[in-house]
Amino acid sequence: MVDPLNDSNLQGIVEAICAKGCRRVWRDIAALEAGNPPIEAQGLSRADRDRLLAELKAIMAVYDSCRSAPEPSPGPPHAD
């Protein structure tokens, strides 16, 4: 995993991508694998993009179920 104490820039990129939500992270992983990095990763060296991809995959390994789940549709708030 990326050590936030040793590479705060890369850690910040990981956090920014993860803040997008599960399905968007999977799309960014696919984009990185295709050689089309998301905006947050543009300008990174190939080695840093590889580290970013490995870190995102490690994080998302526990979230595999959201990969194929449909996007939630907006609706009225639930009454509690």
N, C-alpha and C positions, 0 to 999 in steps of 0.2 A: 504494500500500500504506500501511497505518497505520504511522506512524513511532513506534517504541516510546519514543523520547526525548521526543517531544512529547505523547504521549497514553498514559501508562502504564496508566490504567484501561481504555481500549478495547483495548489490547494484551493486558492480562491476561484480558479476556473472550474475545478471539480464541484465546488459548492454552488457556483452560479448555474452550472448545467443541471445539477441535481434539484435545484430550486424550481426548475421548470415542471417537474412532475415525472412520474414513472414512464408514461408512454413517450413523452418527448425525449427523455434520456435514451430510451431504446432507439429512437430515430437518430439521435446524435451519435450513438455507438455505430449504427449502420453507416452513417455518413462518414465517420472517421475511418471505418473499414474500407469504404469505397474511395478514400483519398480526398474526400470533400469535407473538410473539418467545419464544424459549426463556427459561427462568428466569434465565440469566446476563445476558440483555439487557433484562429487564423494568426499567423505570425510566429507560432511556435515552431521550434526545430522538429525534424522528423523524430528524433529521440524523445523529445518531450511529448509529441503527439502519441507516440507508442506508450509512454508511461501513463498518459492521460487515459488512453483507451484501456489499458490493463487495469487501472484504478476503477474506472467506471464499470467495467465488466465484473470486477470483484465486488463492488458495492451492489450491483444489480443482480448478482447471482441469487440473492434471497428474494428478489421481486419478480421472478419469472412469470408468475401468474398474471401480472398486469400486461404482459407483452401482447396478448391476444384479446384482452378484455375490451369490449366496446367503450368508446368515449361516453362519459355520462352526459345525458341530455339535461339542459337546464330546465328547471321546473319550479313550481311554487315552493316556498319554504315549508318544511314539515312542521306541523303544530305539535308541540310537546305537551 
